[in-house]
Amino acid sequence: MQHLAERIAGLEESATLLMAALVRELKAQGADIIDLTLGEPDFDTPTHIKEAAKKAIDEGYTKYTPVPGYLDLRNAILSKLKRDNQLDYSAEQIVVSTGAKQSIANVVLSLINPGDEVLLPAPYWVSYSAISYLAGGLVKEIPTSIASGFKITAAQLEAAITPRTKLFIFSSPCNPSGAIYTKAELEALAAVFKKYPNIMILSDEIYEYINYGVAHTSMAQIEGMYDRTIVVNGFSKAFAMTGWRLGYMAAPIWVAKACIKMQGQFTSGTCSITQKAGEAAMNGNMQPTYEMRDAFKKRRDIIFPLLQEMPGVNVLLPDGAFYFFPDISHYFGKSYAEGKIENAHDLSMYLLKSAGVSTVSGESFGHPNCIRFSYATSEEKLKEGMRRIKAALAQLH
């Protein structure tokens, strides 16, 4: 007889990965699918980074690595944090992991006891909720809307805090909304946090460089928040290194030590060759990153008016990342030949089957009236995808 642990039985699969798997299956069957599911840059890893990896192999970097990462890489990260974020850390405060997702898991599992509350401004990245659940935490969502720019206010934050609140997790730029918190907005939130010294903040900044004009500010830069904030970042988005699996955190030493202990029992140090590639990314030419950002912005500006033309689609122009997160609740209750649209999941599946365009329901992001799609693909595919979506929506009645 098969007996699974309760934690895995109650764990939801990643909505984005489930849809991506379904798309791969349909494509294998010959279906013509425009895949707007995953947040994966369609650019190749820059040449100087790939060359560094090849050199690392030739130089024998093929052994186990220190759990927190090679010192050279951590020092390169320190230089980046000083150069781009005006933040001073020591190497002991940096922990390199197998992707930013592992960094987040390390933090949550190190800080959260069963029954502790984790505050998530909604929408949020799907794994924040799932990882909090694995730690036994109680997720408490703070709702936002397109009208609020998908950002919470200081008043909302204060109203959500209880004596059980232990951790606040957010991303800026945000996946899935593309919203960016300004320095003034972060200062307003920080004024609330200063009243509750037991709450830690996890600031996910992996889309830092995919930014279209709003100055990036880290919560750790705000006065009084450095010792309260764990900065998580990575290489997947800015350097088109999704498959390399490399992320990092910069944290108070006591948090970093706990995360090293946690990681030491799960994966130990991450891939040696990936780390040497990451070092080249941190120390190298940023021009390829800026060129990717400019390409994403061009795509955003092409798609936005096409979405605005669609009746019943309410959409916010994102300031960063590479997603649109439109509210499509106008179509709930509408029908088509084979069925009825009851929710965002239904609409997402309808678009996949009727239009051959894959999107992800907003329900797993904490915003059930929306769907998410990535514009990290070619302009030609995006234009065709928008044409198909518009035509499919017009068939609903």
C-alpha positions in Angstrom: 0.0 0.0 0.0 1.3 3.4 -0.9 1.5 6.1 1.8 2.7 9.6 0.9 3.6 12.2 3.4 0.9 14.8 4.1 3.2 17.6 3.0 3.5 16.2 -0.6 -0.1 15.2 -0.8 -1.2 18.8 0.0 1.4 20.5 -2.1 0.2 22.0 -5.3 2.2 21.5 -8.5 3.6 24.6 -10.1 1.0 26.0 -12.4 3.6 27.4 -14.8 5.4 24.1 -15.0 2.2 22.1 -15.4 1.2 24.2 -18.3 4.7 24.0 -19.8 4.5 20.2 -19.6 1.1 20.2 -21.3 2.4 22.5 -24.1 5.4 20.2 -24.7 3.1 17.2 -24.9 0.8 19.0 -27.4 3.8 20.1 -29.5 5.1 16.5 -29.6 1.7 15.5 -31.0 2.2 18.1 -33.8 0.0 20.9 -32.4 0.9 24.5 -33.5 1.3 26.2 -30.1 2.6 29.7 -29.3 4.1 29.2 -25.9 3.8 32.2 -23.6 4.0 30.1 -20.4 7.5 30.2 -18.9 9.5 33.2 -17.8 12.5 32.2 -19.8 14.5 34.7 -22.0 14.6 33.5 -25.6 18.1 34.7 -25.9 21.3 32.6 -25.7 23.6 32.9 -22.7 26.2 35.6 -23.6 29.4 34.2 -25.2 31.9 35.4 -22.5 29.9 33.5 -19.9 29.9 30.3 -21.9 33.6 30.6 -22.6 34.2 31.0 -18.9 32.4 27.7 -18.3 34.5 25.9 -20.9 37.6 27.3 -19.4 36.5 26.1 -15.9 36.2 22.5 -17.2 39.6 22.7 -18.8 41.1 24.1 -15.6 39.7 21.2 -13.6 36.8 22.9 -11.7 35.0 19.6 -11.5 35.0 18.9 -7.7 32.7 19.5 -4.8 32.3 23.2 -4.0 32.0 25.0 -0.7 28.3 25.0 0.5 28.0 28.9 0.3 29.8 29.1 -3.0 33.3 29.8 -4.3 34.8 32.8 -2.6 35.7 34.4 -5.9 32.0 34.3 -6.9 30.8 35.6 -3.6 33.3 38.5 -3.9 32.1 39.2 -7.4 28.5 39.4 -6.0 29.7 41.7 -3.3 31.2 44.0 -5.9 27.9 44.0 -7.8 25.8 44.8 -4.7 28.2 47.7 -3.9 28.3 49.0 -7.5 24.6 48.7 -8.4 22.8 48.8 -5.1 25.1 50.8 -2.8 25.0 47.9 -0.3 27.9 46.7 1.7 28.2 43.0 2.6 30.9 40.6 3.7 31.5 37.3 1.9 30.0 35.5 5.0 26.7 37.2 4.2 26.5 35.7 0.7 25.1 32.2 0.1 25.1 30.9 -3.5 22.4 28.3 -4.3 21.1 26.1 -7.2 18.8 28.8 -8.5 17.1 31.7 -6.7 14.3 29.3 -5.9 16.6 27.4 -3.6 17.7 30.6 -2.0 14.0 31.4 -1.2 13.4 27.9 0.1 16.5 28.1 2.3 15.3 31.4 3.9 11.7 30.2 4.4 12.7 26.9 5.9 15.2 28.5 8.1 12.8 31.2 9.5 9.3 29.8 9.5 7.9 27.5 12.2 4.5 25.8 11.9 1.8 28.4 12.5 3.9 31.4 11.6 2.3 33.8 9.2 3.9 34.7 5.8 2.6 37.9 4.2 2.4 37.9 0.4 1.2 40.9 -1.6 -1.0 39.4 -4.3 -0.2 38.7 -7.1 2.9 36.8 -6.2 5.2 34.2 -7.7 3.6 30.8 -7.3 6.4 29.2 -5.3 6.3 31.7 -2.4 3.1 30.2 -1.3 4.1 26.5 -1.9 7.4 26.9 -0.1 5.7 28.6 2.8 3.3 25.7 3.0 6.1 23.2 3.1 7.6 25.1 6.1 4.2 24.8 7.9 3.6 28.6 7.5 0.2 30.2 7.1 0.0 32.3 4.0 -1.8 35.6 4.3 -2.5 37.4 1.1 -2.7 41.2 0.8 -4.8 42.0 -2.3 -4.0 44.5 -4.9 -5.6 45.5 -8.2 -4.8 47.1 -11.5 -6.2 50.3 -10.1 -3.5 50.2 -7.4 -0.8 49.3 -9.9 -0.7 45.8 -8.3 1.1 47.3 -5.3 0.0 47.4 -1.6 -0.1 50.4 0.6 1.4 51.0 4.0 -2.1 50.9 5.5 -2.9 47.6 3.9 0.4 46.2 5.3 -0.3 47.4 8.8 -3.8 46.0 8.7 -2.5 42.5 7.7 0.1 42.2 10.4 -0.7 40.1 13.5 1.4 38.8 16.4 2.0 35.6 14.3 3.5 37.5 11.3 7.1 36.4 10.8 8.0 37.0 7.2 7.0 39.3 4.3 7.9 38.1 0.7 7.7 40.3 -2.4 9.4 40.8 -5.7 10.2 44.1 -7.4 10.0 44.1 -10.4 7.2 41.7 -9.8 6.5 38.3 -11.3 3.7 38.2 -12.5 2.6 41.8 -12.7 5.7 43.7 -13.7 5.1 46.3 -11.0 8.0 48.0 -9.4 8.0 49.6 -5.9 9.5 53.1 -5.9 11.9 54.2 -3.2 9.1 56.3 -1.6 6.7 53.4 -1.6 9.3 51.2 0.0 10.0 53.8 2.6 6.3 53.9 3.5 6.3 50.1 3.9 9.5 50.3 6.0 7.9 52.8 8.3 5.3 50.1 9.2 7.9 47.4 9.5 9.9 49.5 12.0 7.0 49.1 14.4 7.2 45.3 14.2 10.9 44.3 14.7 10.2 40.6 14.6 9.2 40.6 11.0 11.8 39.8 8.4 11.6 40.8 4.7 12.6 38.6 1.7 13.1 40.9 -1.3 13.2 38.9 -4.5 15.1 41.1 -7.0 15.8 38.6 -9.8 14.2 40.9 -12.4 16.3 43.9 -11.3 17.9 44.5 -14.7 14.6 43.9 -16.7 13.5 47.4 -15.8 12.0 50.0 -18.2 12.7 53.2 -16.4 11.7 53.1 -12.7 14.9 53.3 -10.7 15.5 50.0 -8.9 15.6 50.3 -5.1 16.2 47.4 -2.8 14.4 47.2 0.5 17.8 46.7 2.1 18.8 50.2 1.0 16.0 51.8 3.0 17.1 53.3 6.4 16.7 50.8 9.2 15.9 47.8 6.9 19.4 46.4 6.1 19.4 44.1 9.1 15.8 43.0 8.5 16.1 42.2 4.7 17.2 39.2 2.9 18.0 40.1 -0.8 17.5 37.2 -3.2 18.8 37.5 -6.8 20.0 35.2 -9.5 21.4 34.8 -13.0 18.5 33.3 -15.0 16.7 36.5 -16.2 19.5 39.1 -16.5 22.0 36.8 -18.2 19.7 34.3 -19.9 21.1 31.5 -17.7 17.9 29.7 -16.8 19.3 26.2 -17.3 22.5 26.9 -15.4 20.6 27.1 -12.1 22.4 29.8 -10.1 21.0 32.2 -7.5 22.2 33.9 -4.4 21.1 35.7 -1.2 22.7 38.6 0.7 21.5 38.4 4.3 22.3 39.2 7.9 25.0 36.8 9.0 22.7 34.8 11.4 20.3 34.1 8.5 23.2 33.3 6.1 24.6 30.8 8.6 21.2 29.1 9.0 20.8 28.9 5.2 24.2 27.3 4.8 23.3 24.7 7.4 20.0 24.0 5.6 21.6 23.9 2.1 24.3 21.6 3.4 21.7 18.9 4.1 19.9 19.3 0.8 22.3 20.0 -2.1 25.6 21.2 -0.6 27.4 23.7 -2.9 26.0 24.3 -6.4 27.7 23.3 -9.7 31.3 24.3 -9.9 31.2 25.1 -13.6 28.0 27.1 -13.3 29.7 29.2 -10.5 32.7 30.0 -12.7 30.3 31.1 -15.4 28.4 33.2 -12.9 31.6 34.9 -11.8 32.2 35.9 -15.5 28.6 37.3 -15.6 29.1 39.4 -12.5 32.5 40.8 -13.5 31.8 41.0 -17.3 30.3 43.2 -19.9 26.7 44.1 -19.1 25.9 45.2 -22.7 24.2 41.9 -23.6 21.9 42.3 -20.6 20.9 45.8 -21.6 20.3 44.7 -25.2 17.9 42.0 -23.9 16.2 44.5 -21.7 15.7 46.8 -24.7 14.3 44.0 -26.8 11.8 43.1 -24.0 10.7 46.7 -23.8 10.2 46.9 -27.5 8.0 43.8 -27.3 6.1 45.2 -24.4 5.4 48.3 -26.3 4.2 46.3 -29.3 1.8 44.1 -27.3 0.3 46.7 -25.0 -1.9 48.5 -27.6 -2.9 45.1 -29.0 -4.2 44.0 -25.6 -6.0 47.4 -25.1 -7.9 46.8 -28.3 -9.4 43.5 -27.0 -12.9 44.1 -25.5 -13.2 43.2 -21.9 -9.4 42.9 -21.3 -8.2 45.2 -18.5 -4.4 45.5 -18.6 -1.6 47.4 -16.8 1.5 48.5 -18.6 4.3 46.7 -16.7 7.4 48.7 -15.5 9.6 45.6 -15.4 10.0 41.8 -15.9 8.6 40.4 -19.1 5.0 39.5 -18.3 1.5 40.9 -18.9 -1.1 40.1 -16.2 -4.5 41.2 -17.7 -7.8 41.0 -15.8 -10.0 38.8 -18.0 -12.9 38.4 -15.6 -15.2 40.0 -18.2 -15.3 36.7 -19.9 -16.4 34.6 -16.9 -19.8 33.2 -17.5 -19.5 33.3 -21.3 -19.8 30.2 -23.4 -18.4 28.5 -26.5 -19.5 25.5 -28.5 -17.9 22.9 -26.1 -18.4 24.6 -22.8 -18.5 27.6 -20.5 -15.8 29.9 -19.0 -16.2 29.8 -15.2 -12.8 31.1 -14.2 -9.3 32.1 -15.3 -8.2 28.4 -15.6 -11.1 27.7 -18.0 -10.1 30.7 -20.1 -6.5 29.7 -20.1 -7.4 26.2 -21.3 -9.8 27.6 -23.9 -7.1 29.8 -25.3 -4.7 26.8 -25.5 -7.2 24.5 -27.2 -9.1 27.0 -29.4 -6.3 29.4 -30.2 -3.2 27.4 -29.7 -1.8 30.0 -27.3 -0.5 28.9 -23.8 -1.0 31.2 -20.8 -1.2 30.6 -17.0 -4.2 31.1 -14.8 -3.7 33.9 -12.2 -5.3 31.7 -9.5 -1.9 30.2 -8.5 -0.5 33.8 -8.3 -3.1 34.8 -5.8 -5.2 36.8 -8.4 -7.9 34.6 -9.8 -9.3 37.2 -12.2 -6.1 37.4 -14.3 -4.0 35.3 -16.6 -0.3 35.6 -17.1 1.7 35.4 -20.3 5.3 36.0 -21.0 6.6 38.1 -23.8 10.0 36.5 -23.7 9.6 35.2 -27.3 9.9 36.7 -30.8 7.9 39.7 -32.0 6.5 37.6 -34.8 5.1 34.9 -32.4 3.8 37.6 -30.0 1.9 39.4 -32.7 0.4 36.1 -34.0 -0.4 35.1 -30.4 -2.3 38.4 -29.8 -4.2 37.9 -33.1 -5.2 34.4 -32.1 -6.3 35.5 -28.6 -8.4 38.4 -29.9 -10.1 36.1 -32.4 -10.8 33.4 -29.8 -12.2 35.9 -27.3 -14.5 37.2 -30.0 -16.0 33.7 -30.3 -17.2 33.7 -26.7 -20.9 34.8 -26.1 
